[in-house]
Amino acid sequence: MTVRVQEGDFDIGAEVRRITAGRTDIGAIVTFTGTVRDSNDSAPLASMTLEHYPGMTERELAQVEAEALQRWPLQASLIVHRIGTLKPGDNIVLVVTASAHRQDAFASAEFLMDYLKTRAPFWKNEVGADGAKVWVDARETDDRAAERWSKR
């Protein structure tokens, strides 16, 4: 089980191969990759800067990953989240879950992403094509999606 916060890009295929190498007990692998869109709420986007608190962020991500491992029988998992200034089309986040069965892999990946969108200690500052800077808040729809996990 792995958590990384980094500035550099990641190779999705290489990451999946790394965490599943030599494993024959895995029957399902789910990946989610979040990328920077070229607009937000119809406003053109030039870049996005992601900030975090080193140490605290990694601990928080490790805790949510541990919670996923308690909820679902996973053989492997991975969270990679980028920081720094990113351009439209750049990768932001990678979540990989691997289990014996697809239901556990899908549900745990959704759980991890819902957490990342609502509670993970990252701050996003978007720069519009016009140069205007805006701090991004969590969306109500993301909060509602995350609420379903507290009911279990």
N, C-alpha and C positions, 0 to 999 in steps of 0.2 A: 504494500500500500504506500502510495507516494503522493506528496504534495510539493509543488515548486512554484515560486514566484520569481519571475525573471524578466529582464528587458528584451532578450533575444527571442526570435521566432522559434517555432517548434515544427517538427516534421511529424504529421499525424501518423503516417504509416510506420515510421521508425519507432515512435512511442508505443504503438500497439504491439509491434513485434517484440519490443524490449520487455514489456510486462507479461507477455504471454509465451515467451520462448520456453520450449521444453514442457509446456503444460498440456496434458491430455485430458484433464478434468474439466476443461472449459467447453461449454456447449453454446454459449452466447456471448458476444462482445457488442456492447453499445458504445458509440462515440457521439459526442456532441462538440461541435466547434462553433464558437461565437466569433463573428467578424465585425469590423467597423463598417457601418453603412455609410453611404454618401450623403445621407440627409437624416434629420431627426424632426419629427412633426412637420414635414414638408419643407424645412429650412435646409439649404445646402450646407454640408459640413466639410470643413477643410482638414481638421484633425481632432483627435481626442487625446487628452493626457490623463493617465491613470496614476494615482498616488496611493500609498499605503504606509502603515507603520511597520517597519522591518521587525521581525521577531513576533510581534503580536499577531500579524496577519497569518503567518505560517502556523502559529499555535491554534488560531481559530479554525483554519481550514483543516488541520489535523483532527481537531475535535469533531467537526461535522463529518469528516470521513469516518472516524471511529463510530459515530452514531449510525451511519449508513451500514457499517459492518455489523452492528448489533441488530439492525432491523432486517437485513437480507443476507443470505449465505453467498457472499462474494468470494471468488478465488483471487481476484485482483481488482485494483482500482487506481485511478490516477487523476489528479487535478493539476493542471498547469495554467497559471494566470499570469498574463504579461502586465508590466507596468511601463511607464514612460510615455512618450508621444508616439501615437499611432495614426496612420493615414487610412482613408477609406480603402477597404479591401484587405487590410492587415488582419491577421489572427489576433484575437483577444484572449480567448479561454478555450481549454480543451478538458473535457471530462470523459473518462473511459471507465466503464464498469464491465467486469467479466464474471460470469457465473455459469452454473451448470444449465440453467434454464433462462429463457428470454424474459419472462415476466419479472424476475428478480433484477436482471440487468437493466431493463427499461425503467422500472420503478425507482431503482436506486439512482440512476442517472438523472431522472427528473427531480428527485429529492435534492441531490447535490446542486443542480442548476437553480432550483427555486431558492435554496439557501444563498447561493452566490449572488443572485439578483436582489436579495432583500436584506441579508444580515452580514455578509462578508465585509470586513473593514477596508473597502476600496472607495476612493473618491474620484469621480469623473468630471473633468472640465472639458467641455467641447468648445472648439473655435469654429465659428461659422465662416462661410465664404467671404462675408463682409468684415471679418476680423473680430466680431463680437464674441466675448467669452461668456459661457454659461455653465454653472455647476449643475450637474444632473442629479435629480432626486429619484428615489425609488418610485416606481409606478404603482398605482392602486391595483392594477390588474396583477402585478407581480406579488403584491402583498396577499391578495386573495388566493392566488395559486399556492403560496407557501402555507396558508392557514390549514389546508387539508392535512398536512403532515402532523400538526399538533393535535388533531382529533384521533390519532391512532394510539 
